[in-house]
Amino acid sequence: MEKYPLPGTREEIQQFTWLQQKLTRLFEEVFPDPQQPRTIVVIPSLTLDKDVLSRITGLQHYEERMLFALMLLRMPRTQLIYITSQPIHPSIIDYYLHLLPGVPSIHAARRLKLFSCHDASHTPLTQKILERPRLLSRIQDNLGNPQDAHMTCFTVTPLERTLAVTLGIPIYGCDPDLAYHGSKSGGRRIFREAGVQIPEGFEGLKNERDIVEGLSDLKLKNPKLKQAVVKLDEGFSGEGNAVFKYNGCPTEGNLNAWVNKELSSRLAFEAKGETWETFSHKFSEMGGIVESFVEGEHIRSPSMQGRIDPLGNIEIVSTHDQVLGGPSGQVFLGCTFPAHGAYRLEIQEAGQRVGSVLQKQQILGRYGVDFISVKEGEQWAHYAIEINIRKGGTTHPYLMLQFLTDGYYDTKAGLYKTPSDQTRYYYASDNLQKDIYKGLTPKDLIDIVVYHNLHFHSALQKGVMFHLIGALSEYGKLGIMCISDTPGKAQALYEETISVLDAEAGHV
């Protein structure tokens, strides 16, 4: 058996660096030409904090969110290798392949290789793959020419680095040694360097004492402050956040002592089932930040996506308004595309500045910036709150729109244009979940879609796309993306789709 360097060793890191240098040639010679042969290995592993992940309903099926990559099979000499923990139902694969524009699904299916670990545990998918030498061998046997192959991942951690070295191919993504820049603390420092406004706060905190001091200092700086947020450095989708309210705090005396006494009972956690004991333990492990809770009469949560290519060029990919929920409105539920016209170009410009700083730090691949925006008079003030140097909740709907319509993002207007110069908008959600949907199989969903004309119409370039289909029967959970030519029509299509699903599920 071939010997590989031990994970995390200097030798492995050197090999990974050498592999990453191959991306320059791929980007210059292979990526621009759809006729060029290539192999893309898709690793949809959510290699993130296990405790936070365990609270996500239907977690395993989130590996299906990267099925948008099947649209790459429209390039006739592209081979795709897609690996999951458990097998994906064949009807789900058929659903995506039949959406391919200009390519017979039978031709695309021949170039799609599906592999499964047959393991439903909460162990990260990438770790499961590494623990299965025979599976690794089968993947390697299907790589074609390794010189024209690369990996694409949801996120890149040391596990994905080890897998890349084992397979001998680069990852179009960020070196895991640079992950700090995508943490809450690292993000605040990047924002400062970029000259982007952030909420008042403190980063690099390590323990409970730091939290107490941070909360006390925020209140002393701003006596009118009503609440603050404590965030885990590596939390995501708002699940690692907790809100502290200052109501009833003393106006005189030792504020530190009062915060210390009240901290464990006053923190309101966004994640279901979270407790002070587990939160404080996790905070001591990964660190975090404390910052002011941004409030206002008119408040929104826009985000932008960018990409830094292997040549160092920065491209603005999209803007969104995020749909948030949870106890204090910090948990990502979905998004509308693009962000509101009153500020989408301002969000782009701020994201461009952040990208310039990230590029200097050698960040590669996709990045996203989340904001909290407050209307002040006729203007909007934007506070940057988070950087993701990985794919996120707004990545897969935008890429699906792009692959379905073959259009482009017009950065001057902040709008998406089809090849016929028509504008497209969408409303997308990862978190449609109802008990009445439980028991609906993928085949049932497709029947409903066809009977009610809710599928995507390639001629009109409008319609509905579904994802997380595998989570429907067991969890009653589904992802939906509704595309139309105005924001109002996209929203109305979403509501119509839910009404149809509710009615059909109620008649089962």
C-alpha positions as CSV (number, residue, x, y, z in Angstrom):
1,M,0.0,0.0,0.0
2,E,1.3,3.5,-0.9
3,K,2.6,5.5,2.1
4,Y,1.3,9.0,2.7
5,P,2.7,11.6,5.0
6,L,1.1,11.7,8.5
7,P,-1.8,14.2,8.8
8,G,-0.6,17.6,9.9
9,T,3.1,17.0,9.4
10,R,5.4,19.4,7.7
11,E,5.7,16.9,4.8
12,E,2.0,16.8,4.2
13,I,1.7,20.6,4.3
14,Q,4.5,20.8,1.8
15,Q,2.8,18.3,-0.5
16,F,-0.5,20.2,-0.2
17,T,1.2,23.5,-1.1
18,W,2.8,21.9,-4.2
19,L,-0.6,20.4,-5.3
20,Q,-2.3,23.8,-4.8
21,Q,0.2,25.4,-7.3
22,K,-1.3,23.2,-10.0
23,L,-4.5,25.3,-9.8
24,T,-2.9,28.1,-11.8
25,R,-2.5,25.9,-14.9
26,L,-6.0,24.5,-14.4
27,F,-7.5,27.9,-14.1
28,E,-5.6,29.3,-17.2
29,E,-5.9,26.3,-19.5
30,V,-8.7,24.0,-18.4
31,F,-11.4,26.0,-16.6
32,P,-12.1,28.5,-19.5
33,D,-12.7,25.8,-22.1
34,P,-15.9,23.7,-21.7
35,Q,-14.5,21.1,-24.1
36,Q,-11.4,20.4,-22.1
37,P,-11.4,17.0,-20.2
38,R,-11.4,17.3,-16.5
39,T,-12.5,15.5,-13.3
40,I,-14.1,17.3,-10.4
41,V,-14.3,15.5,-7.1
42,V,-17.1,16.9,-4.9
43,I,-16.7,16.5,-1.2
44,P,-19.9,18.0,0.5
45,S,-18.6,17.3,4.0
46,L,-19.8,19.6,6.8
47,T,-16.5,19.3,8.6
48,L,-17.5,21.8,11.3
49,D,-18.0,21.7,15.1
50,K,-19.8,18.5,16.0
51,D,-21.8,19.9,18.8
52,V,-23.3,22.6,16.7
53,L,-23.9,20.3,13.8
54,S,-25.7,17.8,16.0
55,R,-28.5,20.4,16.4
56,I,-29.3,20.6,12.7
57,T,-32.3,18.5,11.7
58,G,-31.6,16.1,8.9
59,L,-27.9,16.9,9.0
60,Q,-26.7,14.1,6.8
61,H,-28.9,15.2,3.9
62,Y,-27.1,18.6,3.8
63,E,-24.5,16.7,1.8
64,E,-27.1,17.0,-1.0
65,R,-26.9,20.8,-1.1
66,M,-23.8,20.5,-3.4
67,L,-25.8,18.5,-6.0
68,F,-25.8,21.8,-8.0
69,A,-22.4,20.6,-9.1
70,L,-24.1,18.0,-11.3
71,M,-24.9,21.0,-13.6
72,L,-21.2,21.0,-14.5
73,L,-21.9,17.8,-16.5
74,R,-23.3,20.0,-19.3
75,M,-19.6,20.3,-20.3
76,P,-19.4,17.2,-22.5
77,R,-15.9,16.0,-21.4
78,T,-16.3,16.7,-17.7
79,Q,-16.4,13.8,-15.3
80,L,-17.9,14.3,-11.8
81,I,-17.2,12.2,-8.7
82,Y,-19.7,12.8,-5.9
83,I,-19.2,11.2,-2.5
84,T,-21.7,11.0,0.3
85,S,-22.2,9.3,3.7
86,Q,-25.2,7.4,2.5
87,P,-26.4,6.6,-1.0
88,I,-28.6,9.3,-2.6
89,H,-32.0,8.1,-3.9
90,P,-31.8,7.5,-7.7
91,S,-34.9,9.7,-8.3
92,I,-33.0,12.6,-6.8
93,I,-30.1,12.2,-9.2
94,D,-32.5,11.9,-12.1
95,Y,-34.3,15.1,-11.0
96,Y,-31.0,17.0,-11.4
97,L,-29.8,15.4,-14.5
98,H,-33.0,16.1,-16.4
99,L,-32.4,19.8,-15.8
100,L,-29.2,19.8,-17.7
101,P,-29.5,22.3,-20.6
102,G,-28.4,21.0,-24.0
103,V,-27.0,17.6,-22.8
104,P,-28.9,14.3,-22.9
105,S,-29.2,13.0,-19.3
106,I,-28.0,9.6,-20.4
107,H,-24.8,11.1,-21.6
108,A,-24.3,13.0,-18.4
109,A,-25.1,10.0,-16.3
110,R,-22.2,8.0,-17.9
111,R,-19.8,10.7,-16.7
112,L,-21.2,10.8,-13.1
113,K,-19.6,8.5,-10.5
114,L,-21.4,8.2,-7.2
115,F,-19.7,6.8,-4.2
116,S,-21.0,6.2,-0.7
117,C,-19.4,5.4,2.7
118,H,-22.7,3.6,3.8
119,D,-22.2,5.3,7.2
120,A,-24.9,7.4,8.7
121,S,-22.9,8.5,11.8
122,H,-22.2,12.2,12.6
123,T,-18.5,11.7,11.8
124,P,-17.5,14.2,9.1
125,L,-17.8,12.7,5.6
126,T,-14.2,13.4,4.8
127,Q,-13.0,11.4,7.8
128,K,-15.2,8.5,6.8
129,I,-13.6,8.5,3.3
130,L,-10.1,8.5,4.8
131,E,-11.0,5.6,7.0
132,R,-11.9,3.5,4.0
133,P,-8.8,2.5,1.9
134,R,-10.8,0.5,-0.6
135,L,-13.1,3.4,-1.3
136,L,-10.1,5.7,-1.7
137,S,-8.7,3.3,-4.3
138,R,-11.9,3.2,-6.2
139,I,-12.0,7.0,-6.3
140,Q,-8.4,7.1,-7.5
141,D,-9.2,4.6,-10.2
142,N,-11.8,6.9,-11.6
143,L,-9.8,10.2,-11.5
144,G,-8.8,9.9,-15.2
145,N,-5.8,12.2,-15.7
146,P,-4.9,13.5,-12.2
147,Q,-3.3,16.5,-13.8
148,D,-6.7,17.7,-14.9
149,A,-8.5,16.9,-11.7
150,H,-9.4,19.0,-8.6
151,M,-11.6,18.8,-5.5
152,T,-14.4,21.2,-4.5
153,C,-15.6,21.1,-0.9
154,F,-18.1,22.8,1.3
155,T,-15.3,23.8,3.6
156,V,-11.6,23.0,3.8
157,T,-10.1,21.8,7.1
158,P,-7.0,19.6,7.8
159,L,-9.1,16.6,7.0
160,E,-9.8,17.8,3.4
161,R,-6.1,18.7,3.1
162,T,-5.2,15.1,4.0
163,L,-7.7,13.8,1.5
164,A,-6.3,16.0,-1.3
165,V,-2.7,14.8,-0.6
166,T,-4.0,11.2,-0.5
167,L,-5.7,11.6,-3.9
168,G,-2.9,13.7,-5.3
169,I,-5.1,16.5,-6.5
170,P,-5.5,20.2,-5.5
171,I,-8.6,21.8,-3.8
172,Y,-10.2,24.9,-5.2
173,G,-10.5,26.4,-1.7
174,C,-8.7,28.0,1.1
175,D,-5.6,26.5,2.9
176,P,-6.9,25.3,6.3
177,D,-3.9,27.0,8.0
178,L,-5.6,30.3,7.1
179,A,-9.0,29.4,8.6
180,Y,-8.5,31.9,11.5
181,H,-9.4,34.7,9.1
182,G,-12.9,33.3,8.8
183,S,-13.4,33.1,12.5
184,K,-15.4,35.7,14.4
185,S,-12.3,37.2,15.9
186,G,-10.3,37.0,12.7
187,G,-13.2,38.6,10.8
188,R,-13.3,41.6,13.0
189,R,-9.6,42.2,12.4
190,I,-10.0,41.8,8.6
191,F,-12.9,44.3,8.7
192,R,-10.9,46.9,10.5
193,E,-8.0,46.6,8.0
194,A,-10.5,46.9,5.2
195,G,-12.1,50.0,6.7
196,V,-15.5,48.4,7.0
197,Q,-17.7,49.4,9.9
198,I,-18.3,46.8,12.6
199,P,-20.3,46.8,15.8
200,E,-18.6,47.9,19.0
201,G,-17.0,44.9,20.6
202,F,-14.1,42.8,21.6
203,E,-12.4,39.8,19.9
204,G,-9.9,37.2,20.9
205,L,-11.7,36.4,24.1
206,K,-10.7,33.1,25.7
207,N,-12.9,32.4,28.8
208,E,-15.8,33.3,31.0
209,R,-13.8,36.2,32.7
210,D,-13.2,37.7,29.2
211,I,-16.9,37.5,28.4
212,V,-17.8,39.3,31.7
213,E,-15.3,42.0,31.1
214,G,-16.3,42.5,27.5
215,L,-20.0,42.7,28.4
216,S,-19.3,45.2,31.2
217,D,-17.0,47.4,29.1
218,L,-19.6,47.5,26.3
219,K,-22.3,48.8,28.7
220,L,-19.9,51.3,30.3
221,K,-19.0,52.7,26.8
222,N,-22.7,52.9,25.8
223,P,-25.0,53.2,28.8
224,K,-28.0,53.1,26.4
225,L,-27.0,49.6,25.1
226,K,-29.9,47.2,25.7
227,Q,-28.3,43.9,24.7
228,A,-25.1,42.4,23.4
229,V,-24.1,39.2,21.6
230,V,-21.6,36.5,22.7
231,K,-20.4,34.5,19.7
232,L,-18.2,31.4,19.4
233,D,-15.3,31.9,17.1
234,E,-16.2,28.9,14.9
235,G,-20.0,29.1,15.2
236,F,-22.0,29.2,12.0
237,S,-25.5,30.0,10.7
238,G,-26.0,31.9,14.0
239,E,-26.1,28.6,16.0
240,G,-23.1,29.6,18.0
241,N,-24.6,32.9,19.3
242,A,-26.1,33.9,22.6
243,V,-27.8,37.2,23.6
244,F,-27.2,39.0,26.9
245,K,-29.8,41.6,28.0
246,Y,-28.9,44.4,30.3
247,N,-32.3,45.2,31.7
248,G,-32.2,45.7,35.4
249,C,-28.4,46.2,35.5
250,P,-27.1,48.6,38.2
251,T,-26.3,52.2,37.3
252,E,-23.8,52.4,40.1
253,G,-21.4,50.0,41.8
254,N,-19.5,47.0,40.4
255,L,-20.9,46.2,37.0
256,N,-18.5,43.4,36.5
257,A,-19.8,41.6,39.6
258,W,-23.4,42.0,38.4
259,V,-22.6,40.6,34.9
260,N,-20.7,37.7,36.5
261,K,-23.6,36.8,38.7
262,E,-26.2,37.1,35.9
263,L,-24.3,35.7,33.0
264,S,-25.2,32.0,33.1
265,S,-28.9,32.7,33.7
266,R,-29.4,35.6,31.3
267,L,-27.7,34.3,28.1
268,A,-30.3,33.4,25.6
269,F,-28.9,30.8,23.1
270,E,-29.9,30.7,19.5
271,A,-29.2,26.9,19.2
272,K,-31.9,24.6,20.5
273,G,-31.0,22.7,23.6
274,E,-27.8,24.8,24.3
275,T,-26.9,25.3,27.9
276,W,-24.4,27.5,29.7
277,E,-22.3,24.5,30.7
278,T,-21.8,23.3,27.1
279,F,-21.5,26.8,25.7
280,S,-18.9,28.0,28.2
281,H,-16.9,24.8,27.6
282,K,-17.0,25.3,23.9
283,F,-16.0,29.0,24.3
284,S,-13.0,28.0,26.4
285,E,-12.0,25.6,23.6
286,M,-12.3,27.9,20.5
287,G,-12.6,31.4,22.0
288,G,-15.0,34.0,20.7
289,I,-16.2,37.6,20.7
290,V,-18.6,40.0,22.4
291,E,-20.2,42.7,20.4
292,S,-23.1,45.1,20.6
293,F,-26.4,43.9,19.3
294,V,-27.3,46.2,16.4
295,E,-30.8,47.5,16.7
296,G,-33.1,49.9,14.8
297,E,-36.6,50.4,13.5
298,H,-35.7,49.3,10.0
299,I,-33.1,46.6,10.0
300,R,-32.0,44.0,7.5
301,S,-29.3,41.4,7.1
302,P,-27.7,41.5,3.6
303,S,-24.7,39.4,2.5
304,M,-22.3,39.3,-0.4
305,Q,-20.3,36.5,-2.0
306,G,-17.0,36.9,-3.7
307,R,-14.3,34.7,-5.2
308,I,-10.6,35.0,-5.2
309,D,-9.2,33.0,-8.1
310,P,-5.7,31.2,-8.3
311,L,-4.3,34.3,-10.1
312,G,-5.4,36.6,-7.2
313,N,-8.2,38.3,-9.0
314,I,-11.3,39.2,-7.0
315,E,-14.8,38.7,-8.5
316,I,-18.0,39.8,-6.9
317,V,-20.4,36.9,-7.3
318,S,-23.7,38.0,-5.7
319,T,-25.6,39.9,-3.0
320,H,-28.5,38.6,-0.9
321,D,-30.9,39.6,1.8
322,Q,-30.8,36.9,4.4
323,V,-34.0,35.5,5.9
324,L,-33.3,35.0,9.6
325,G,-35.1,33.3,12.5
326,G,-34.4,31.9,15.9
327,P,-35.1,33.4,19.3
328,S,-33.4,36.7,18.4
329,G,-33.3,36.5,14.6
330,Q,-29.8,35.4,14.1
331,V,-30.3,31.9,12.6
332,F,-30.0,31.6,8.8
333,L,-33.2,30.3,7.2
334,G,-33.0,31.4,3.6
335,C,-32.4,34.3,1.3
336,T,-33.7,36.6,-1.4
337,F,-31.6,37.4,-4.4
338,P,-30.3,40.0,-5.0
339,A,-30.1,42.3,-2.0
340,H,-32.4,45.4,-2.0
341,G,-31.6,48.0,-4.6
342,A,-31.2,50.7,-2.0
343,Y,-27.9,49.3,-0.8
344,R,-26.8,46.3,-2.9
345,L,-24.0,48.2,-4.5
346,E,-22.8,49.5,-1.1
347,I,-22.6,45.9,0.1
348,Q,-20.7,45.0,-3.1
349,E,-18.2,47.8,-2.5
350,A,-17.6,46.8,1.1
351,G,-17.2,43.2,0.1
352,Q,-14.7,44.1,-2.5
353,R,-12.6,45.9,0.1
354,V,-12.8,42.8,2.4
355,G,-11.7,40.7,-0.5
356,S,-8.7,42.8,-1.2
357,V,-7.5,42.2,2.4
358,L,-8.2,38.5,2.2
359,Q,-6.3,38.3,-1.1
360,K,-3.2,39.7,0.7
361,Q,-3.6,36.9,3.2
362,Q,-3.4,34.4,0.4
363,I,-7.1,33.4,0.7
364,L,-8.3,31.3,-2.2
365,G,-11.8,30.5,-3.5
366,R,-15.2,31.6,-2.3
367,Y,-15.7,34.0,0.6
368,G,-18.8,35.6,2.0
369,V,-19.5,38.6,4.2
370,D,-22.6,39.0,6.3
371,F,-23.9,42.5,7.4
372,I,-26.5,44.0,9.7
373,S,-27.9,47.1,8.0
374,V,-29.9,49.8,9.8
375,K,-31.7,52.6,8.1
376,E,-30.7,56.0,9.5
377,G,-32.8,58.7,7.9
378,E,-32.6,58.1,4.1
379,Q,-29.4,56.2,4.3
380,W,-28.4,52.7,5.4
381,A,-25.5,52.0,7.8
382,H,-23.9,48.7,7.3
383,Y,-22.1,46.7,10.0
384,A,-20.0,43.7,9.0
385,I,-20.5,40.9,11.4
386,E,-19.0,37.7,9.8
387,I,-16.7,36.3,7.1
388,N,-17.1,32.8,5.7
389,I,-14.1,31.6,3.7
390,R,-16.0,28.5,2.5
391,K,-19.3,27.9,0.8
392,G,-22.4,28.9,2.7
393,G,-26.2,29.0,2.7
394,T,-26.3,31.4,-0.2
395,T,-23.8,29.5,-2.4
396,H,-25.9,26.7,-3.7
397,P,-29.0,28.7,-4.8
398,Y,-26.9,31.2,-6.7
399,L,-24.8,28.5,-8.5
400,M,-28.0,26.6,-9.3
401,L,-29.4,29.8,-10.9
402,Q,-26.2,30.3,-12.9
403,F,-26.0,26.7,-14.1
404,L,-29.7,26.5,-15.0
405,T,-29.8,29.7,-17.0
406,D,-26.2,30.2,-18.2
407,G,-26.4,33.9,-17.4
408,Y,-24.1,36.3,-15.6
409,Y,-24.0,38.7,-12.6
410,D,-24.0,42.4,-13.7
411,T,-21.8,44.0,-11.0
412,K,-22.7,47.5,-12.3
413,A,-26.4,47.1,-11.5
414,G,-26.1,44.3,-8.9
415,L,-28.5,42.2,-11.0
416,Y,-28.5,38.8,-12.7
417,K,-29.0,38.7,-16.4
418,T,-29.9,35.8,-18.7
419,P,-28.3,35.4,-22.1
420,S,-31.4,37.1,-23.5
421,D,-30.7,40.1,-21.1
422,Q,-33.7,39.3,-18.9
423,T,-33.4,39.9,-15.1
424,R,-33.9,37.0,-12.7
425,Y,-34.7,37.0,-9.0
426,Y,-35.2,34.2,-6.5
427,Y,-36.4,33.3,-3.0
428,A,-34.7,30.4,-1.4
429,S,-35.0,28.5,1.9
430,D,-33.1,25.6,3.5
431,N,-35.5,25.3,6.3
432,L,-39.0,24.5,5.2
433,Q,-40.0,21.9,7.7
434,K,-43.5,20.6,8.6
435,D,-44.6,17.3,10.3
436,I,-47.3,16.8,7.7
437,Y,-44.5,16.4,5.0
438,K,-43.1,13.4,6.8
439,G,-43.6,10.2,4.8
440,L,-43.5,12.0,1.4
441,T,-40.9,10.1,-0.6
442,P,-38.7,11.7,-3.4
443,K,-41.0,10.1,-5.9
444,D,-44.0,11.6,-4.2
445,L,-42.5,15.0,-4.4
446,I,-41.7,14.7,-8.1
447,D,-45.2,13.6,-8.8
448,I,-46.6,16.7,-7.0
449,V,-44.2,18.9,-8.9
450,V,-45.3,17.6,-12.3
451,Y,-49.0,17.5,-11.5
452,H,-48.9,21.2,-10.3
453,N,-46.5,22.5,-12.9
454,L,-44.0,23.6,-10.2
455,H,-40.8,22.4,-11.9
456,F,-38.2,24.7,-13.5
457,H,-39.1,25.7,-17.1
458,S,-35.9,26.0,-19.1
459,A,-37.6,27.8,-22.0
460,L,-39.0,30.4,-19.6
461,Q,-36.1,30.3,-17.3
462,K,-38.5,30.5,-14.3
463,G,-39.8,28.0,-11.8
464,V,-39.1,26.0,-8.7
465,M,-36.0,23.9,-7.8
466,F,-35.9,21.6,-4.8
467,H,-33.0,20.5,-2.7
468,L,-32.5,18.5,0.6
469,I,-35.0,16.1,-1.0
470,G,-33.6,13.2,0.9
471,A,-34.6,14.8,4.3
472,L,-38.3,15.0,3.3
473,S,-39.7,11.6,4.3
474,E,-37.9,11.2,7.6
475,Y,-37.8,14.8,8.8
476,G,-40.4,16.6,6.8
477,K,-37.7,19.0,5.7
478,L,-37.1,20.5,2.3
479,G,-35.1,23.2,0.5
480,I,-36.9,25.3,-2.1
481,M,-35.6,27.9,-4.6
482,C,-38.2,29.9,-6.6
483,I,-37.0,31.8,-9.7
484,S,-38.9,34.6,-11.5
485,D,-38.6,37.9,-13.2
486,T,-39.5,40.1,-10.3
487,P,-38.9,39.7,-6.5
488,G,-42.7,39.8,-5.9
489,K,-43.3,36.9,-8.3
490,A,-40.5,34.8,-6.8
491,Q,-42.0,35.3,-3.3
492,A,-45.5,34.5,-4.6
493,L,-44.2,31.3,-6.3
494,Y,-42.6,30.3,-3.0
495,E,-45.9,30.8,-1.1
496,E,-47.8,28.9,-3.9
497,T,-45.4,26.0,-3.7
498,I,-45.9,25.7,0.1
499,S,-49.7,25.9,-0.3
500,V,-49.6,23.0,-2.8
501,L,-47.3,20.9,-0.6
502,D,-49.5,21.5,2.4
503,A,-52.6,20.5,0.5
504,E,-51.1,17.4,-1.0
505,A,-49.5,16.3,2.3
506,G,-52.8,16.8,4.0
507,H,-54.6,14.4,1.6
508,V,-52.1,11.5,2.0
